[in-house]
Amino acid sequence: MVSISARNIGLNYRIPRKLTLAPRDRRMAAGGRIESSGSGRIVKALEGVTFSLRSGDRLGLVGPNGAGKTTLLKVLYGIFEPSAGELHIDGRVDALFNITLGFRTEATGRRNIELRGLINGWTKQQIAARMDEIIEFSELGEFIDMPFKAYSQGMAARLAFSVATTLQPEILLMDEWIGAGDAGFQDKATARMDEIAQKAGIIVLASHNQSLIEQTCNKVLRLEKGRAGEVLPIGEYARD
């Protein structure tokens, strides 16, 4: 059975003392709180984040910019390792907070389906068997054989979502951008997310869109400067 258990998760990183022209450490998270320490300053990107999810749960992450929503998604995906606390995840995880993950701008949409599938651990036979389904769901039509760099944000989002959800990930992590595209595709995406959750899956969705959270999720976790409140049922969140 799929599950996520997070207990007192924290994520800290130090701020370099001197200005430098060196590339920024991409592991650093945005947001949180800057505090002084004995050896300089640190950013507390997450602090004391606790929640548990199991089959069928759809958790909405809400809060202002810099609250730690995307940072928490990256911790759940394994991009960031927590500085404190315990995190246990059972289930196959896929993420949709970076629509270019595994995609090459010069390659066609069709070729990028193959590349993303290989990154997801699919066999070539699995990719070939689902190719037509992915293309149909994405609604890209003849654009599927155009270079990815020619796609609009909405087209790229549709392709990424179609690929990531075709093999029914057990745990799906998503960021705000999935709201891109027309209302018709959003309805399709919501229906597919419901299907994933009903098939013993978990969804964690970070968004500023209250309507999307209310429509998609059954629980809500609010973050503020890296700190998390109590997980609320969607009904209580909607009444706030």
HELIX and SHEET records of a PDB file:
HELIX    1   1 LYS A   69  TYR A   77  1                                   9    
HELIX    2   2 GLY A  109  ILE A  119  1                                  11    
HELIX    3   3 LYS A  124  SER A  138  1                                  15    
HELIX    4   4 GLY A  141  ASP A  145  5                                   5    
HELIX    5   5 PHE A  148  ALA A  150  5                                   3    
HELIX    6   6 GLN A  153  THR A  166  1                                  14    
HELIX    7   7 GLU A  176  GLY A  179  5                                   4    
HELIX    8   8 ALA A  183  GLN A  198  1                                  16    
HELIX    9   9 GLN A  210  THR A  216  1                                   7    
HELIX   10  10 ILE A  234  ARG A  239  1                                   6    
SHEET    1   A 4 ARG A  33  SER A  37  0                                        
SHEET    2   A 4 GLY A  40  ARG A  54 -1                                        
SHEET    3   A 4 SER A   3  ILE A  15 -1                                        
SHEET    4   A 4 ALA A  84  ASP A  90 -1                                        
SHEET    1   B 6 VAL A  93  LEU A  96  0                                        
SHEET    2   B 6 ILE A 171  MET A 174  1                                        
SHEET    3   B 6 ILE A 202  ALA A 206  1                                        
SHEET    4   B 6 ARG A  58  VAL A  62  1                                        
SHEET    5   B 6 LYS A 219  GLU A 224  1                                        
SHEET    6   B 6 ARG A 227  ALA A 228 -1                                        
SHEET    1   C 6 VAL A  93  LEU A  96  0                                        
SHEET    2   C 6 ILE A 171  MET A 174  1                                        
SHEET    3   C 6 ILE A 202  ALA A 206  1                                        
SHEET    4   C 6 ARG A  58  VAL A  62  1                                        
SHEET    5   C 6 LYS A 219  GLU A 224  1                                        
SHEET    6   C 6 LEU A 232  PRO A 233 -1                                        
END                                                                             
